[in-house]
């Protein structure tokens, strides 16, 4: 299953996951505003990955 993912896909997924974990750490340490700010990065990172996939698909067509 992981063979379908490119290196870029894996790096984007790892960065989204790490930002989610860091956001939760901040939240449970009492920094709610910073945690929300960092937590908003997760959908942005994943959306950027989808955008890159679409660009790559259009280049190959």
N, C-alpha and C positions, 0 to 999 in steps of 0.2 A: 504494500500500500504506500509506503513512504517513497518508493521509486518514482511515483508520479510527480513528486514535489521537486522543484529545482532548488538550488542553493539559496536563491533570492527568496523563494517562498518560505523556506525554513527559517531564514534570518528574520523575516518580517513576523512570522508566527512567534518566534522566540522573543523578539522585542516587544510584541503586544502582550505576551504572557508575563514578561518581566515587569512591564509597566503596571499591569494589573496587580501583581504580587506586591510591588513597591507601594502602590496606592493603598492596598489593604494594610500594609505595615504602618504607613503614615496615619491611616484612620484609627487604628487601634492604639496608636501612641498619642492620640489626642489632637492631631493636626488635620481636622476634618476638611477645611478649605483647601489645603494643599493636596489632600487625598482625592478630592473631587476633581481638582484641576488635572492631576496626573491620570486619574481614571478616565477622563474624557479623551485621552490620547489613544486608548485601545481601539475604539471604532475608527478613529482617523487613520491609524496605522493599517488596520485591516482593509479599509476602503482604498488606501493608497496601493496596497497589494493587488486588489481587484482591478484597479485602474492600470497597473503595470501589466497584468495578465491580458487585459483587453487590448492594450497597445501592442503587445507581442503577438496576439492572435491576428490583429489586423495587418501586421507586417508580413506574417506568413501566408495570408490569403492573396 
